[in-house]
Amino acid sequence: MKLTGIFQVNDWQESDVALLADGKKISNATVQQAYEGDLIGTSTVHYQLYYDRKGNAVFNGFEVFKYANNEENMLVIRHKGQFINGIASSAFTIIDCKYDQGMIGKTGNFKSIGDQKSVYSFE
C-alpha cells in the first residue's frame, strides 16, 4: 500500500540551543502541520537541527500524526533529513501506530515544494 499527498506547515517555532563557531548552531523546532491526500489530519513535529555556516541543516525528529476523523488513531514517525539550498527533505519510518501494528516499520519520505508545502509518500 502506498500513501501520498501534501502537507502544509502552519506554524514553525524554533529556538537556538547552542551557538557554535563560524555561524554554526544547533536548534530545536516545534512544527504544526496539516495533511491532505491519503492521510488527512494534523501533526506536531519536534526537530533538532544542526546548521552549517551557509544556513544548510541536517535534522532528526519525531512527529505525532493524528487522523482528522479519529484523534485516537495516531502514527509516530521518526525523521532523518536535511535542508539544503532552501529545499527540505526527509526519510522517515513509522515507529508506532495505535490502530494498525502492521504500519510499524513502514518507510517514506517528503520533499518541500514551496509555499510551506511538501509532498509525502509512504511505502
GIBELNOR-V523778 format. One record per residue. N is the residue number from 1. PHI is phi in whole degrees, -180 to 180 (* if undefined). NEAR is the number of other C-alpha atoms within 12 Angstrom. D_FIRST is the distance of its C-alpha to the first C-alpha in Angstrom with 1 decimal. Layout:
BEGIN
n:N phi:PHI near:NEAR d_first:D_FIRST
n:N phi:PHI near:NEAR d_first:D_FIRST
END
This chain:
BEGIN
n:1 phi:* near:12 d_first:0.0
n:2 phi:-115 near:16 d_first:3.8
n:3 phi:-116 near:22 d_first:6.7
n:4 phi:-136 near:22 d_first:10.1
n:5 phi:164 near:25 d_first:13.6
n:6 phi:-130 near:30 d_first:17.1
n:7 phi:-123 near:34 d_first:19.1
n:8 phi:-115 near:30 d_first:22.9
n:9 phi:-78 near:27 d_first:25.2
n:10 phi:-99 near:20 d_first:27.8
n:11 phi:-156 near:18 d_first:30.0
n:12 phi:-136 near:18 d_first:30.6
n:13 phi:-113 near:18 d_first:33.4
n:14 phi:-128 near:19 d_first:34.4
n:15 phi:-137 near:19 d_first:37.4
n:16 phi:-75 near:19 d_first:38.9
n:17 phi:-102 near:17 d_first:39.2
n:18 phi:-148 near:16 d_first:41.3
n:19 phi:-96 near:17 d_first:43.1
n:20 phi:-108 near:15 d_first:43.6
n:21 phi:-64 near:11 d_first:45.9
n:22 phi:61 near:11 d_first:45.6
n:23 phi:80 near:16 d_first:43.5
n:24 phi:-80 near:21 d_first:40.6
n:25 phi:-160 near:26 d_first:39.1
n:26 phi:-119 near:27 d_first:36.6
n:27 phi:-133 near:27 d_first:35.1
n:28 phi:-113 near:26 d_first:33.0
n:29 phi:-135 near:25 d_first:31.0
n:30 phi:-117 near:24 d_first:29.5
n:31 phi:-126 near:28 d_first:27.1
n:32 phi:-105 near:26 d_first:26.0
n:33 phi:-135 near:28 d_first:23.0
n:34 phi:-124 near:30 d_first:21.5
n:35 phi:-104 near:29 d_first:17.9
n:36 phi:-131 near:24 d_first:17.0
n:37 phi:107 near:21 d_first:13.9
n:38 phi:-69 near:19 d_first:10.7
n:39 phi:-106 near:29 d_first:12.5
n:40 phi:-123 near:25 d_first:16.1
n:41 phi:166 near:28 d_first:18.7
n:42 phi:-131 near:30 d_first:20.9
n:43 phi:-146 near:32 d_first:21.3
n:44 phi:-123 near:30 d_first:24.1
n:45 phi:-117 near:32 d_first:24.0
n:46 phi:-116 near:29 d_first:26.8
n:47 phi:-106 near:34 d_first:27.4
n:48 phi:-120 near:31 d_first:30.1
n:49 phi:-122 near:32 d_first:31.1
n:50 phi:-115 near:32 d_first:33.6
n:51 phi:-101 near:28 d_first:35.2
n:52 phi:-85 near:23 d_first:37.3
n:53 phi:-69 near:16 d_first:40.5
n:54 phi:-90 near:15 d_first:38.8
n:55 phi:93 near:21 d_first:36.5
n:56 phi:-77 near:23 d_first:33.3
n:57 phi:-143 near:29 d_first:31.4
n:58 phi:-117 near:29 d_first:29.0
n:59 phi:-148 near:31 d_first:27.3
n:60 phi:-129 near:28 d_first:25.5
n:61 phi:-174 near:31 d_first:24.4
n:62 phi:-128 near:30 d_first:22.6
n:63 phi:-123 near:32 d_first:20.8
n:64 phi:-111 near:32 d_first:20.6
n:65 phi:-102 near:34 d_first:18.3
n:66 phi:-121 near:28 d_first:19.3
n:67 phi:-68 near:25 d_first:17.6
n:68 phi:-64 near:19 d_first:20.2
n:69 phi:-85 near:12 d_first:20.3
n:70 phi:-164 near:16 d_first:20.7
n:71 phi:-66 near:17 d_first:22.0
n:72 phi:-71 near:15 d_first:22.0
n:73 phi:-83 near:23 d_first:18.2
n:74 phi:-149 near:30 d_first:17.7
n:75 phi:-122 near:35 d_first:15.9
n:76 phi:-115 near:32 d_first:18.1
n:77 phi:-121 near:34 d_first:17.1
n:78 phi:-101 near:30 d_first:19.4
n:79 phi:-107 near:30 d_first:20.3
n:80 phi:-141 near:28 d_first:22.2
n:81 phi:-145 near:29 d_first:23.3
n:82 phi:-150 near:30 d_first:26.1
n:83 phi:-128 near:24 d_first:28.1
n:84 phi:-127 near:21 d_first:29.9
n:85 phi:50 near:15 d_first:32.1
n:86 phi:85 near:17 d_first:30.7
n:87 phi:-113 near:23 d_first:27.0
n:88 phi:-96 near:29 d_first:24.8
n:89 phi:-150 near:30 d_first:21.7
n:90 phi:-153 near:33 d_first:19.8
n:91 phi:-99 near:27 d_first:17.5
n:92 phi:-143 near:31 d_first:16.1
n:93 phi:-136 near:29 d_first:14.8
n:94 phi:-77 near:30 d_first:14.0
n:95 phi:-108 near:26 d_first:17.2
n:96 phi:-155 near:23 d_first:17.4
n:97 phi:-149 near:24 d_first:15.5
n:98 phi:-68 near:21 d_first:18.0
n:99 phi:-99 near:17 d_first:16.0
n:100 phi:-148 near:16 d_first:13.2
n:101 phi:-61 near:16 d_first:14.5
n:102 phi:-67 near:14 d_first:11.3
n:103 phi:-77 near:24 d_first:10.1
n:104 phi:-63 near:23 d_first:13.3
n:105 phi:96 near:20 d_first:13.2
n:106 phi:-65 near:26 d_first:9.9
n:107 phi:-118 near:25 d_first:11.3
n:108 phi:-167 near:30 d_first:11.7
n:109 phi:-158 near:31 d_first:14.7
n:110 phi:-140 near:31 d_first:16.8
n:111 phi:-145 near:28 d_first:19.9
n:112 phi:-71 near:26 d_first:22.6
n:113 phi:-125 near:18 d_first:23.7
n:114 phi:103 near:16 d_first:27.0
n:115 phi:54 near:14 d_first:28.4
n:116 phi:63 near:22 d_first:26.7
n:117 phi:-113 near:24 d_first:23.2
n:118 phi:-139 near:28 d_first:20.3
n:119 phi:-95 near:31 d_first:17.0
n:120 phi:-124 near:31 d_first:13.9
n:121 phi:-152 near:28 d_first:10.6
n:122 phi:-114 near:27 d_first:8.2
n:123 phi:-100 near:19 d_first:6.3
END
